[in-house]
Structures are given as C-alpha cells and as structure tokens.
C-alpha cells in the first residue's frame, strides 16, 4: 500500500523551472511543505496554487550561500523528509577549446552543490528517515563529443548517489537516482536552438512525468527503496546529446 505524503517537508533545488518546477507543483498537490531553491526569479504560477511553498534564493555555486540556507532552515524546521536535487547547468564544447573555468562551474553546480547540501542536511534527513533524490541525466549512458564536462558531472553524480546509498541505508535514509532522457525543459529548448534543430516539446518527455515517477517512488512503504528510474521519450527524436 502506498503511503500519503501529506504533512511531509521537502527541499527542492532548481525549483523555478523545468523538472524542478513540476516537482514543486506535484509536492504541493500532495500536501507536502516545500522549501524551493532558486537562483533567479519565482514562477508566478507557483504563487497561486494554494500549496505551502517557501522560496529561497540560493546560489548553489557558493558553499557559503548553501550553508546559510541550511542554518536558516534548522531554526524553524523539525526535520526534512525529502531532499530533491534538480538543479543543473549545461555547457558544451570540445575539450581542446573549452575554458577550464567553465568546467569548474559545471562541476560546482552539478556535483559539488548536491554533495555539500546533502552533507549539511543529513542529520535532518536521518531524523525523519527521509529520501534523497537526484534528478540526473541519461547522457552518461552514451557519451557524445563536446560534452566532456557535463557528462563527467552526471557520471560522478551517479557514483555519489550509489556510494551515499551504501553509507546511509543503515540509518533508514533511502537514495534514488532518476535518469530522464530528453525532456521538454527550457534547457532542452536552448540546446535545440543552439544546434539549429526544430524543437517540438510535445514529442519529448514531459517534466510532469518525471515528477509523477518521483512521487510514486516516495510513496512506497518504508520497506521498499526505489534506487533508479530510467525514462525516455516514447518516440524516437532528433539526435542531440542524450539519446
């Protein structure tokens, strides 16, 4: 029997757009109190859906900003049930020409920030026997040229999730990685535009489908851990990078 998420507390990064925004909306609909992290603006639609959502402006490339957010959270919260890492940045270019600073930024947001935030919230997650979810990418399954930094960060994020699971399962904290294929997000639209490809969002995986799979996994009884979910568009799509 699936359990209700009503009354639970979640932290979601990358919450203002794409998959993160769909997850915030799904959590709100399930009665979950959401702490939504964004670096930029807040989507207007999320302010009028009646859900309990607190928005926090946090630059995930800045360790101090992450620590300050967690410090503020500990003052008012009894614990965290769900931590969802949905933020990410995408950069492309050949190794021979890509600036190292660009690699550093991808690494900081896609890997270091999840590590730092998870480390700081582990005590709060352990108190609630919580669930940590990484919204990853399927790009590492079939690496392509020009994507060294991005692919490295996603492969390393999978490794981090796997090691973390082995370390904290004995504290009743569960770990899930979701690997979506091409999803109709602003990032995917930007990639299509950059490569002069026709963008047809309704042929891609929808953010709401990823959010629905996450909610389903979190709703499993505490005796069940969903460790990995792979998703892809039902129809073949124009090759870009994560096919």
N, C-alpha and C positions, 0 to 999 in steps of 0.2 A: 504494500500500500504506500502510495506517495504521501509525503508529509507536506503540510502547509508551510509557506514561507512567511506568513503573516506575523508582524511584530519583530522580524529579524532586522539586523543592521548590516549594511554593505558599504564598502568603499570601492568606487569605480574610477579608474583613470581613463583619460581620453574620452571623457563623458559628453563632450559637446557636439560630437559629430559621428557619422558613420555607425559602426557596430556599437561603439560605446554609448551613443545616444539611444540606440534601440534597446540596449541592456538596461539603461536607466529607466526607460519607459516601461519595460517588462517588469522590472523590480517594483516600480511604483504601482503597477496594476495588480501585483501580487501582495501588496501591503507591506513591502519592505521599506524601511527608512534608509535613504541613500545619501551618502556623502560623495558628491560628484566632483571630481577634479578636472579642471580645465586650465589651459594656459591662456586662452583667449576669452571670447565672449560667451554668453549663455544663450542657448537657443530659446527663442520666445515661446515655442510650443510647450517646453518643459515647465513653464511657469504657470500654466493654466490647466494642468491635467489633474489637479487635486491630490497628487502624490506628495509624500513627505520627502522633499529633496533639499539638501543644503549644498550650495555651490561654493567651491573653494578654488581660488586662483593660485595654482602652484606650478612653478617652472620645474619640470622633472629632470632637467639637465643640471639643477642646482641642489646638491646634497643638503645644504642648509635650509632651503625652502621646504624640502621634504620633511626634515626633522622638525621644523617649526609647525608644519601642519599636524604632524603626529602629536606633538606636545599639546596643541590646542585641543585635539580630539580626546586625549586622555582625561582632560579636565571634565568633560561633560558626558562621556560615554562609559557604559559598564563593560563593554567588550565589543568585538567585531565578529560577526558570523561569516561574512563573505568578503574576500578581497579579490577584485577582478582587475587584472592588468590588461587594459585595452589600448593604451596609448602606444604610438609608434611613429617613427619617421622613415621616409623612403628616400634614398638617394641612389643614383645610377651613374655609371661611367667606368671606363677601363682603368685597371689598376695603374697602368703606366702614367695616367694623366689625372687621376682623382686626388685632390688635396687631402693630406693626412688629417687636417682639422675636420674635414667632412666626415671621415671615418670615426673620429673621436665623438662627434655629435651623435651619430647613429648609435654608436656603442653606449653612450651615456643614457640616451632615452630608451633604447630598445632592450638593454640588458642591465646596465648598472642601476638605473632607477627602480626596476622591479626588484632587484636584489636588496637595495637599500630600504625601500618601503616595506618589503616583506620582513626583513630583519627587524625593523622597528615595530611592526605590528604583530609579530609572532606571539608575544605574551597575551595580547588581547584576543588573538585568534584561538590560542590554546584554551583560554578560559571558557570560550563558547564552543569548543570542539568544532572549529569552523572549517571552511572550504576555501582554498586558494585556486583561482582560475587564471590561466594565461591564454589570452587570445593571440595565438601565434600566426603562422602562415605556412602554406604548403610549399613555399619556394625552395626549401632545403631538400625536398624530395627529388628535384630535377634542376640542379643549379644551371644558371644561364650566364652568358658573358655579360659584362658590365655591371654585375650585381654582387661583387665580392663582399663589400661591407655589409650590405643588407642581409645577404644570405648567411654570412658568418654570424651576425647578431641573432638571427632567428634559430640557427642550428644550436648556438650556445644557449639560447633561452630554453630550448627543449631539454638540453643537458642539465641546466639549472633546475628545471621543474622535476626531472627524474631523480636527481640527487636529493633535492629537497623532500620529495615524497618518501624516499628511503629513510631520511633522517627524522621526519616528524610524524609519520604514521603511528608511531607508538605513543604519541600524545593525542591521538584521535583527531588529528588535523589531516584532511584529505586534499589532494592536489590533482587538478585537471588541466590538460592542455587541449585547446581546440585549434584545429588547423584548417581554416577556411581556404578554399580556392578563390578565384576572382569574385569579389563581392562588390555590389553597387554602392560604392562609397565615394566621397569627394576625392580621396587619394587615387582610387582607380580611374576616375574621370580625368584627373590630372595626368596620369600615366598614358592614357589613350591620347589625350591632346598632344602631349609631348612627342608622341610617335606618329602623329597624324593618322590615328586609327579611328574608325567610326565607333562611337560609344552608344551602346543600346542597353540601358540599365536593366530593362525587364528581362533580358536574356542571362543576366548574371545572378549569382547567389544574392539573396536579399538579407540585409542586416537583421531584420526581424526573425529570419530563420535561424541565424546563429544565436540570437538571444533566446529563442524558444528552446533550442537544444541545451543551452546553458541552464535555463530554469528547470528543464526536465531532469538534468543531471543533479542539480542541487536539491531536487525534491525527492531523490531516492532515500530510502531508510538509512540510518547511520551505519548499518551493517554492510552497505554497498558503496564502493568507491568507483566512480567512472573516471578512468585515468586519461583516456584520449578519445577525441572525436574528430574524424576527418570528414570534410564536406567539400563539395564542388558543384558547379552549375550542372543542371541535368542535361543541357545540350552542349555540344562542342562549341567553343567560342574562338574568336580570332586570337592567335598566339600573341601574348605579350611577354609575361615573365613567369607567372605561377600556373603553368598548365601541366 
